[in-house]
């Protein structure tokens, strides 16, 4: 009897780890095959949620959906993660340059509205397809960890172009966390950073996804993070935005939507509190994990305009 129970428990242990391994692979590797992406967990029916638990997400590589309407040139730069494609749109006599970094399952074409706004303020813009997305090389996505190397690549390009002009980093979700790690661990020193809806840690973002499906987060979230780190060569439990923030003295603006189910308010508060340099924040009511300019265009623009006016007169 004890032997049978032991074999059953061993089988369950192996099955749960196999499911977590499969989920981690699909979560951190885009597919080369075009097709529909798995909808947000909140929108799935229970049969669809059960199927998702067994098979993992459908995760085709993000594709650019059109280019800028403003003048730009397409660049190809080498990152430790492979070749990156970027759009560089300059303005005459710029106040500085803004590098923009998209979120998970997104690409640089989704930040064209933001880039247009920065140009209207007098900044040249560099829109980056992070590794694995858009027209950049590869299919792997580490949700901000290795993408920090892409941030550093873009930053070094801009500082070589005009060393004296300030560089501002702007990132959304995964792109925001990539910025924080690039500053904390890769020596990137921008004049200012704007981070929208950065998540607290890899473990928390995994837990939030399981909770959105109505599934207990433990132990699946922990196993997903473990196997995701093993598959991609880093200890994913240390991929924590608050840990990065404690080493950052850059003037930083943190933006967050109070209805966000992917990132909780304690995560946003924790990151903001941990920042060591000048910091500002703005929380938007009734907004989820989405661009804030959709619902609050005037307030979003005002926050960024005033932040840049107060922080980017000169490089730190």
Secondary structure, DSSP 8 states (H G I E B T S, - for coil): -HHHHHHHHHHHHHHHHHHHHHHHHHHHB-BSS-------GGG--HHHHHHHHHH----B--------SS--EEEEEEETTEEEEEEEE--TT-SEEEEEE--TT--GGGGHHHHHHHHHTTEEEEEE--TTSTTSS-SB--TTSTHHHHHHHHHHHHHHH-TTSEEEEEEETHHHHHHHHHHHHS----SEEEEES--SBHHHHHHHHHHHTT---TTHHHHHHHHHHHHHTS-GGG-BHHHHHTT--SEEEEEEETT-SSS-HHHHHHHHHH--S-EEEEEETT--SS-GGGT-HHHHHHHHHHHHHHH-SS--
